[in-house]
Amino acid sequence: MTTEVLKYGGSSLAGSGRLEAVARDIAALAQGGVSVAVVVSAVGCTTDTLLEAANGFSKKMNRREIDQLIATGEQQSVALLTMALEELGVRAHSFSGWQAGFKGSGVFTDGRIRTVDPVMVEKCLQRGAVAVVAGFQAVTEEGDVITLGRGGSDLSAVALAAALEADCCLIYTDVDGVYTADPRLVPEARRLESVSCGECMEMAAAGARVLQARSVELAWRYRVPLYVASSFDRERGTWIMRKDVSEKFVVRSIAHDSGVAKVAVLGVPDTPGIAARVFTPLSEAGVGVEMIIQSIMRGQVNDIAFLVRKEFLGEAIEVCRRTAREVGAQGVAFDTEIGKISLVGAGLANHPEAPARMFSVLAGESVNIDMISSTSMAITCVVSSSDVERAVKALHRSFIEEDPL
């Protein structure tokens, strides 16, 4: 029997009408002889609403208690969907993360999956029932709920598919696949029929909201066939493949992200081990960083700048100010009015004309570049948040619409 893992995002379940429609789709699949496990997110904006409630009670982020709170969103979804399936005559059983065998570790609100042992889910499937699993959550060795970061339900779905050795993992969301840019920002954006795992990871890391980057990495590692489509139109979507051979263009997507902030530790003494003293406390606080840039030494000191998610900016500033005092740095500065834009494509490292053209396009739009970084698959620039939309549209015209590289 074919085994499929389906994942539905919060927008796909928002409202009784949408939840019932999803239940009918699952029922048709199960009644057609497919063994189905479903991973679900919290309905609609439930997680954001719970976080707002937490902020109303406490100014300091207590990550353990936040995980205890926001994990309840997925608990509601699995119960409601299971009841909807049973109303359609389909046997179904709901599971929390720990019941489905998800063990986690790491920092609360941004945990990592340690193991998945889906014994109870397998027994459910063997009985011919649909297993409905709460995404986004696992349990620690101490018995605490730990969530898996934004987009963690994608990760749960891929991990469950790998553990069950499922035939595929189908991610249903509110967009019908992976696009060359955010179609809400660039109406001319084109849907990609397929994309490589490497390119999709870069797109996700660069700000594309279709899939969590860690979920794509897991799919690549465990060879899980991954498909992204809209729950409103299941026939149109994008396959995420280990190697993509269907497109010849080098630049596959223009990604952007306005959810980042820049932090700079100023006047850091230029001594061995100083970078470790700056970034170790951030790591211990669970603050992830990216695009680390160290300036040229001037008078035995330099500046170290990097990006963090805006939701972790307060923690980052607090940690960096404490570190600055300890190492004798001059101070800490930050900027929230920025965004990053990226060219993404597997062959970029072999095309030196790509960065030159990118910078020329941005110059033509009078967009000033604050920071630059590159990998074998992406070139990323940090610009003013007011310039992001104009920059994305101009780069899409140049690299996708008019003269593809």
C-alpha positions in Angstrom: 0.0 0.0 0.0 1.2 3.5 -0.8 2.0 5.6 2.2 1.8 9.4 1.9 2.5 12.1 4.5 0.4 15.3 4.0 1.1 18.6 5.7 -1.5 21.4 5.9 -0.6 24.9 7.0 -2.7 27.2 9.2 -4.2 29.1 6.3 -5.5 25.8 4.8 -7.4 25.1 8.0 -8.7 28.5 8.8 -12.4 28.4 9.3 -14.8 25.5 9.4 -15.3 25.5 5.7 -11.7 25.1 4.9 -11.1 22.5 7.5 -14.1 20.5 6.2 -12.7 20.8 2.6 -9.3 19.5 3.8 -11.1 16.6 5.5 -12.9 15.7 2.3 -9.6 15.7 0.4 -8.0 13.4 2.9 -11.0 11.1 3.0 -11.0 10.7 -0.7 -7.3 9.7 -0.6 -7.8 7.3 2.3 -10.9 5.7 0.8 -8.9 5.3 -2.4 -6.5 2.9 -0.7 -3.7 5.2 0.3 -2.3 4.9 3.9 -2.3 8.6 5.1 -0.6 10.4 7.9 -1.4 14.1 8.2 0.7 16.7 9.9 -1.0 20.0 10.7 -0.1 23.5 11.9 -2.1 25.7 14.2 -5.2 27.2 12.6 -4.9 30.6 11.0 -3.1 33.1 13.2 -3.4 31.1 16.4 0.3 31.1 17.1 0.7 34.8 16.7 -2.4 35.4 18.9 -0.9 33.2 21.6 2.4 35.1 21.4 0.7 38.4 21.7 -1.1 37.1 24.8 2.3 36.1 26.2 3.8 39.5 25.5 0.9 41.1 27.4 1.8 39.2 30.5 5.6 39.3 30.5 8.2 41.6 28.9 10.9 39.1 29.3 10.8 36.0 27.0 10.4 32.8 29.0 11.0 30.4 26.2 10.0 27.2 28.1 6.6 28.7 29.0 6.1 30.1 25.5 6.6 26.6 24.1 4.1 25.3 26.6 1.6 27.9 25.4 2.0 27.9 21.6 2.1 24.1 21.3 -1.6 24.2 22.2 -2.4 25.7 18.7 -1.5 22.4 17.0 -3.3 20.4 19.6 -6.5 22.2 18.6 -5.9 21.5 14.9 -5.4 17.8 15.3 -8.5 17.3 17.4 -10.7 19.4 15.1 -9.5 17.7 11.9 -9.8 14.2 13.4 -13.4 15.0 14.4 -14.1 16.3 10.8 -12.7 13.1 9.3 -14.8 10.9 11.6 -17.9 12.8 10.6 -17.2 11.7 7.0 -17.0 8.1 8.1 -13.2 7.9 8.0 -11.4 6.3 11.0 -8.8 8.8 12.4 -6.7 9.3 15.5 -5.0 12.4 16.7 -1.4 12.5 18.1 0.5 15.1 19.9 4.2 15.5 19.0 5.4 13.2 21.8 2.7 10.6 21.1 3.9 10.5 17.5 7.4 9.7 18.8 9.1 13.1 18.3 12.1 13.6 20.7 13.7 17.0 20.7 16.6 19.0 22.2 18.2 22.4 22.0 16.8 25.8 22.8 13.1 26.3 23.5 11.2 27.9 20.7 13.9 26.8 18.2 14.4 23.1 19.0 16.0 20.4 17.0 14.6 16.9 16.3 16.7 14.3 18.0 14.8 11.1 17.0 11.5 10.1 15.6 10.1 6.7 16.6 6.5 6.7 15.3 5.4 3.4 16.8 1.9 4.6 17.7 1.4 6.2 14.3 2.4 3.0 12.5 -0.1 1.0 14.5 -2.8 3.5 13.6 -1.9 3.2 9.9 -1.9 -0.6 10.1 -5.5 -0.5 11.4 -6.4 1.5 8.3 -7.0 4.7 10.1 -5.7 8.2 9.3 -3.0 9.4 11.7 -3.4 13.2 12.4 -0.2 14.5 14.0 0.6 17.8 15.6 3.4 19.5 13.8 6.0 22.0 15.1 6.5 20.2 18.4 8.6 17.5 20.2 9.4 16.5 23.8 12.7 16.7 25.6 14.4 14.1 27.8 13.0 16.0 30.7 9.5 15.7 29.4 9.1 19.4 28.3 7.4 20.4 25.1 9.8 22.1 22.7 8.8 23.7 19.5 10.9 23.5 16.2 11.0 27.1 15.1 9.0 29.0 12.5 7.8 26.7 9.8 8.5 23.7 12.1 5.5 21.8 10.9 7.2 21.4 7.5 10.1 19.8 9.4 7.8 17.5 11.3 6.1 16.3 8.1 9.4 15.5 6.4 10.8 13.8 9.5 7.7 11.7 9.8 7.8 10.8 6.1 11.4 9.7 6.5 10.7 7.7 9.7 7.7 5.9 8.0 9.7 5.4 4.8 6.7 7.0 3.1 6.4 7.2 -0.7 6.3 11.0 -0.6 5.7 14.1 1.5 3.1 16.6 0.2 3.1 20.1 1.6 -0.1 22.0 1.2 -0.1 25.7 1.8 -1.7 28.9 0.5 0.5 29.2 -2.6 0.7 26.7 -5.5 4.4 26.0 -5.4 7.8 27.7 -5.5 8.0 30.9 -7.5 10.8 32.9 -9.1 9.8 35.7 -6.6 7.1 36.3 -4.1 4.0 36.6 -6.4 2.3 39.0 -3.9 5.2 41.4 -4.5 6.0 40.6 -8.2 2.8 39.7 -10.2 5.1 38.5 -13.1 6.7 35.8 -10.9 6.6 32.4 -12.5 5.9 29.1 -10.8 8.7 26.5 -11.1 7.7 23.0 -12.0 10.7 21.6 -10.1 13.7 22.9 -8.2 16.7 21.3 -6.6 17.0 20.8 -2.8 20.1 23.0 -2.7 18.4 25.9 -4.5 15.2 25.5 -2.4 17.3 25.6 0.8 19.0 28.8 -0.3 15.6 30.3 -1.2 14.2 29.5 2.2 17.2 30.8 4.0 17.1 34.0 1.9 13.5 34.7 3.0 11.2 32.7 0.7 8.3 31.6 2.9 7.1 28.5 1.1 9.2 26.0 3.0 11.4 25.9 6.1 15.0 25.5 5.1 15.7 22.7 7.6 12.8 20.7 6.2 14.3 20.8 2.7 17.7 19.7 4.1 16.1 16.8 5.9 14.3 15.8 2.7 17.6 15.8 0.8 19.4 13.8 3.5 16.8 11.1 3.7 15.7 11.1 0.0 12.1 12.1 0.8 10.3 13.1 -2.4 8.8 16.5 -1.6 5.9 18.3 -3.3 4.6 21.8 -2.6 1.1 22.8 -3.7 -1.9 24.9 -2.7 -4.6 23.2 -0.7 -7.0 25.2 -2.9 -5.5 23.7 -6.1 -3.7 20.4 -5.5 -2.8 19.8 -9.2 -0.4 22.7 -9.6 2.7 22.6 -7.6 6.5 22.2 -7.5 8.6 19.1 -6.9 11.7 19.5 -4.8 14.3 17.2 -6.2 17.9 16.2 -5.2 18.9 17.3 -8.7 16.9 19.5 -11.0 17.4 19.0 -14.7 14.3 20.5 -16.1 15.4 24.2 -16.2 18.5 25.7 -17.8 18.4 29.2 -16.3 21.1 29.9 -13.7 19.1 32.4 -11.6 16.0 30.6 -10.4 14.6 33.0 -7.9 14.8 36.5 -6.4 14.1 36.0 -2.7 13.7 38.7 -0.1 13.3 39.0 3.7 12.3 42.0 5.7 12.2 40.2 9.0 15.8 40.8 9.9 17.7 43.4 11.8 21.4 44.3 11.8 23.5 44.3 15.0 27.1 45.8 15.1 29.5 45.4 17.9 31.7 48.5 17.5 35.4 49.0 18.2 36.2 45.4 19.1 39.8 44.8 20.1 41.6 42.9 17.4 42.9 40.0 19.5 42.8 36.2 18.9 39.6 34.5 20.2 37.6 37.7 20.2 35.0 36.4 17.7 34.4 33.4 19.9 33.8 35.7 22.9 31.2 37.7 20.8 29.3 34.8 19.3 29.4 32.1 22.0 27.1 34.0 24.4 24.7 34.6 21.5 24.7 30.8 20.8 24.1 30.1 24.4 21.1 32.4 24.4 19.7 30.7 21.4 20.1 33.7 19.1 20.9 32.6 15.5 23.0 34.9 13.4 23.8 35.2 9.7 25.9 37.3 7.3 28.7 38.0 9.7 31.0 40.7 8.5 34.2 42.1 10.2 35.5 45.4 9.1 39.1 46.2 8.2 41.2 46.8 11.3 41.7 50.4 12.3 44.0 51.3 15.2 43.9 47.7 16.6 40.1 47.6 16.6 37.4 46.7 14.1 33.6 46.3 14.0 31.7 43.1 13.8 28.3 43.2 12.2 25.7 40.5 11.6 22.0 39.9 11.1 19.4 38.4 13.5 15.7 37.7 13.2 13.8 40.8 14.5 12.0 38.7 17.1 15.4 38.0 18.7 16.8 41.5 18.4 16.1 42.4 22.1 18.0 39.4 23.3 20.8 40.0 20.8 21.3 43.6 22.0 21.3 42.6 25.6 23.8 39.9 25.1 26.1 42.0 22.9 26.1 44.9 25.3 27.1 42.7 28.1 29.9 41.1 25.9 31.0 44.6 24.7 31.6 45.6 28.3 33.5 42.4 29.1 35.9 42.7 26.0 36.3 46.4 26.1 34.5 47.2 22.9 33.2 50.7 22.2 29.5 49.8 22.1 26.6 48.2 20.2 24.5 49.6 17.4 21.5 48.2 15.6 19.2 48.9 12.6 15.7 47.5 12.1 15.0 49.4 8.9 16.7 46.9 6.6 15.9 43.9 4.4 17.9 41.4 2.4 17.5 40.5 -1.3 19.1 37.4 -2.9 19.7 35.9 -6.3 19.4 32.2 -6.0 20.6 29.6 -8.5 22.8 26.5 -8.5 25.3 27.8 -11.1 25.9 31.3 -9.7 29.5 30.6 -8.5 30.5 29.9 -12.2 29.0 33.2 -13.5 31.1 36.2 -12.5 28.8 38.4 -14.5 25.9 37.7 -12.0 27.1 39.9 -9.2 28.2 42.6 -11.6 24.8 42.7 -13.2 23.0 42.6 -9.8 25.0 45.6 -8.5 24.4 47.5 -11.7 20.6 46.9 -11.6 20.5 48.1 -8.0 22.6 51.1 -8.8 20.2 51.9 -11.6 17.4 51.9 -9.0 19.4 54.1 -6.7 19.4 51.3 -4.1 22.4 51.6 -1.7 24.0 48.3 -0.5 24.8 48.0 3.2 26.2 44.4 3.3 27.0 41.7 0.7 27.6 38.0 1.1 27.7 35.1 -1.4 27.6 31.3 -1.4 27.9 28.9 -4.3 24.2 29.3 -4.9 23.3 32.8 -3.8 24.3 36.4 -3.7 22.7 38.4 -1.0 22.6 42.2 -0.4 21.3 44.1 2.6 19.5 47.3 1.7 17.1 49.8 3.3 13.7 48.3 4.0 12.1 51.1 1.9 14.1 49.8 -1.1 13.3 46.1 -0.9 10.2 46.0 -3.1 11.7 48.2 -5.8 14.9 46.1 -5.8 13.1 42.8 -6.0 11.0 43.9 -9.0 14.0 45.3 -10.8 16.1 42.2 -10.3 13.2 40.0 -11.4 12.8 42.0 -14.6 16.5 41.8 -15.4 17.3 38.2 -14.5 14.0 36.4 -15.1 11.7 38.3 -17.5 14.0 40.1 -19.9 17.4 38.5 -20.2 17.6 35.3 -18.1 21.1 34.3 -17.0 
